[in-house]
Amino acid sequence: MALRVAVTLGLPDRLRGDGAAVEQAATELNVSPVALELLLGHLAALGIIERASSGYRNTDYGATLCSDAGNGLTNFLHLDMAGGRAELAFVELLYSVTTGDAGYSRRHGRDFWADLARYPRLRESFDQQMTHRFRKQIPQIVGGYDWGRFSTIVDVGGGHGTLLAAILTAHPRVSGHLVRPRTHRDRGRPHLRRAPCRGPSPSDRG
């Protein structure tokens, strides 16, 4: 959670180079100086940041949490994006195990897919996370299964359709459908949007 809070506040970006003093960073971020110093001390103990003459600055490891690091960590950790918001629901695990009901809707007032449909920024961050998550695995997934045995493949659950596009490119005779929830006003229940595509050069549709 300390990492998530740091990323949500933009601390890694602020502590580039020579870094900043606690009071200066607290003023710029509009947070409590005392609480921020405690957070920075913990991050220093984790090796994310280090003390410097100016206050605190990133370590090489901490620099991987900057928004332009290109590794998907900001998207995954930020509490205002889909990954971070989903993990906030983990505090409802006891409720879920006890009742069998989803903790996400108890925490946020609606289920996960309805939440993505209500907030476009969450939808986009989820799609980005799905795309980044499978980026390195796509060749293994495409080559590790006989996808050509099917006439049609349906990709359900989010993302930009990158995996589906790769499968259709490798199997030109197969057609595919990308199915995703979309923004709606029907009591938070997502409708489905279907985008057909076919190899050998399927477009990445959403």
Secondary structure as UniProt FT lines:
FT   HELIX           2..9
FT   HELIX           11..14
FT   TURN            17..18
FT   HELIX           22..29
FT   HELIX           33..45
FT   TURN            46..47
FT   STRAND          49..52
FT   TURN            53..54
FT   STRAND          55..58
FT   HELIX           60..63
FT   TURN            64..65
FT   TURN            67..68
FT   HELIX           73..77
FT   TURN            79..80
FT   HELIX           82..87
FT   HELIX           88..92
FT   HELIX           93..99
FT   HELIX           103..108
FT   HELIX           112..118
FT   HELIX           120..133
FT   TURN            134..137
FT   HELIX           138..143
FT   HELIX           147..149
FT   STRAND          152..156
FT   HELIX           162..170
FT   TURN            172..173
FT   STRAND          175..182
FT   TURN            187..188
FT   STRAND          191..198
//
